[in-house]
């Protein structure tokens, strides 16, 4: 039904991964009820699978079976379609402490505010 499709889309945009024309948006909200122990998998147009796997205070991210990294805290990671990080976006109405551990990059801890965009 259309209502069910709207609810699925809302849930993925809330705490999963969404594919846009030129990017993937990884919406990380580990403290939200929908995220508790959840795994979101999305087949992409590029014939790979994007995965968000929640545990503890964060989520592990992978694309095509390769680990992209881990994010602790509430934020949106924006990557290109190959998984290369482009930016972080603040998605909470309160400042959030975020720890970013991306494969091939040094760990980074920061505070991000609502709608703040940080280029990576």
C-alpha positions as CSV (number, residue, x, y, z in Angstrom):
1,X,0.0,0.0,0.0
2,X,1.2,3.6,-0.5
3,X,1.1,4.2,3.3
4,X,3.4,1.3,3.9
5,X,5.9,2.6,1.3
6,X,5.9,6.0,2.9
7,X,6.6,4.4,6.3
8,X,9.5,2.4,4.8
9,X,11.0,5.4,3.1
10,X,10.7,7.4,6.4
11,X,12.4,4.7,8.4
12,X,15.3,4.5,5.9
13,X,15.8,8.2,5.9
14,X,15.6,8.3,9.7
15,X,18.2,5.6,10.5
16,X,19.3,3.8,7.4
17,X,21.1,4.5,4.1
18,X,19.5,6.3,1.1
19,X,20.7,6.4,-2.4
20,X,20.4,9.7,-4.3
21,X,21.4,10.4,-7.8
22,X,25.1,11.0,-7.1
23,X,25.7,9.9,-3.5
24,X,24.8,7.7,-0.6
25,X,23.4,9.2,2.6
26,X,24.1,7.2,5.8
27,X,21.8,8.4,8.5
28,X,23.2,7.3,11.9
29,X,20.9,7.5,14.9
30,X,22.0,4.8,17.4
31,X,19.8,6.0,20.3
32,X,16.6,5.9,18.3
33,X,14.2,3.0,19.0
34,X,14.2,1.9,15.3
35,X,18.0,1.5,15.4
36,X,18.3,-0.9,18.4
37,X,20.1,-4.0,17.0
38,X,18.9,-3.1,13.5
39,X,20.6,-3.9,10.2
40,X,19.6,-1.9,7.1
41,X,20.7,-3.2,3.7
42,X,20.1,-1.4,0.4
43,X,20.8,-2.8,-3.0
44,X,22.3,0.1,-5.0
45,X,22.1,1.1,-8.6
46,X,25.8,0.2,-8.8
47,X,24.9,-3.5,-8.1
48,X,26.4,-3.5,-4.7
49,X,24.8,-3.5,-1.2
50,X,25.1,-0.7,1.3
51,X,24.7,-1.8,4.9
52,X,24.3,-0.1,8.2
53,X,24.7,-2.4,11.2
54,X,23.9,-0.8,14.6
55,X,25.6,-1.9,17.9
56,X,26.2,0.0,21.1
57,X,26.4,3.8,20.5
58,X,27.1,3.6,16.8
59,X,26.9,1.8,13.5
60,X,29.3,-0.1,11.2
61,X,29.0,0.8,7.6
62,X,29.9,-1.4,4.6
63,X,29.5,-1.2,0.8
64,X,29.7,-4.2,-1.4
65,X,31.0,-6.3,1.5
66,X,33.9,-3.9,2.2
67,X,33.9,-2.1,5.6
68,X,33.7,1.6,5.2
69,X,34.1,2.3,8.9
70,X,32.2,3.0,12.0
71,X,30.4,6.1,13.3
72,X,29.5,6.7,17.0
73,X,27.0,9.4,17.6
74,X,24.1,11.0,15.6
75,X,25.0,12.3,12.1
76,X,24.6,11.8,8.4
77,X,27.7,10.7,6.4
78,X,27.5,11.6,2.8
79,X,29.7,9.5,0.4
80,X,30.0,9.2,-3.3
81,X,28.5,6.0,-4.9
82,X,31.8,4.2,-4.3
83,X,31.8,5.0,-0.6
84,X,34.4,7.7,-0.5
85,X,33.5,10.2,2.3
86,X,32.4,13.7,1.1
87,X,30.8,15.3,4.2
88,X,29.1,15.0,7.5
89,X,25.8,16.7,8.2
90,X,24.2,17.5,11.6
91,X,20.8,15.8,11.8
92,X,19.9,16.4,15.4
93,X,18.4,19.5,16.9
94,X,21.0,19.4,19.7
95,X,24.8,19.4,19.3
96,X,26.2,15.9,19.0
97,X,29.5,14.4,19.8
98,X,30.5,12.1,16.9
99,X,33.5,9.8,16.5
100,X,34.3,8.9,12.9
101,X,36.5,5.9,12.1
102,X,36.6,5.5,8.4
103,X,38.8,2.9,6.7
104,X,42.0,4.5,5.5
105,X,41.5,7.7,7.5
106,X,42.6,8.6,11.0
107,X,39.9,8.5,13.7
108,X,38.3,11.8,14.3
109,X,36.1,13.1,17.1
110,X,34.1,16.2,16.8
111,X,30.9,18.0,17.8
112,X,28.3,18.7,15.1
113,X,25.3,21.0,15.3
114,X,22.0,21.0,13.6
115,X,22.3,21.3,9.8
116,X,26.1,21.9,10.1
117,X,27.9,20.5,7.1
118,X,31.6,19.5,7.5
119,X,33.6,18.6,4.4
120,X,35.7,15.5,4.6
